[in-house]
Amino acid sequence: MGKMKTALIIVAIVVMVAIAGSLIYYYVFFRPGIEKAEIKLQEQKFQQEKEIQTQESLDKALKEKEATLESIAKDSALSSCLDQAYKDYSSAWDDAKSNMLKGFQMINDVYNKSWDAECAKRGLAPGSPLPSSIADKLNKELDDQTAEVTKGFDNQIARIEKYYENAKNDCYKNYGK
């Protein structure tokens, strides 16, 4: 029985050493490794959330910048369109004014030639005074032709103004606010 007792004690000691070894291994090596892995996993999750937030912030900033650039481009296109419409308007206005002045010059030249022709018929020097009936007739022709050129100029300006308004409206329709 002594050997049995000794064997039982040895078996009990071996079982206790095995249990103690298992507990030591679990609490000293295995459990801290799991805790470290959990901490590392939490750090990774935190890092991923931080990266997602950063990416979302960057995406939002990029969208805002794109919207701003689009707005600037649209404003620039509108400004260019309006500038071109004004240049066309100004050029057409200058052309109309030039044509009116040429018309007045032509009327004045015809008037002076007609006056001098009437003077020549009467044997007078060019530019001499004419009888009032003839002078009145020539002056009336001058006034009628001047009124006709003025009316044509007014009509042309009205068309230019309408064209300019339409061009501006098109700019606002295509690029506007």
Long-range contacts (C-beta under 8 A, 24 or more apart in sequence): 74-175, 77-174, 77-175, 78-171, 78-172, 78-175, 78-176, 78-177, 81-170, 81-171, 81-174, 81-175, 82-168, 82-171, 85-164, 85-167, 85-168, 85-170, 85-171, 86-164, 88-163, 88-164, 88-167, 89-160, 89-163, 89-164, 89-167, 92-160, 92-163, 92-164, 93-157, 93-160, 96-153, 96-156, 96-157, 96-160, 97-153, 99-153, 99-156, 100-149, 100-150, 100-152, 100-153, 103-149, 103-152, 103-153, 104-146, 104-149, 107-142, 107-145, 107-146, 107-149, 108-142, 110-145, 111-138, 111-141, 111-142, 111-145, 114-138, 114-141
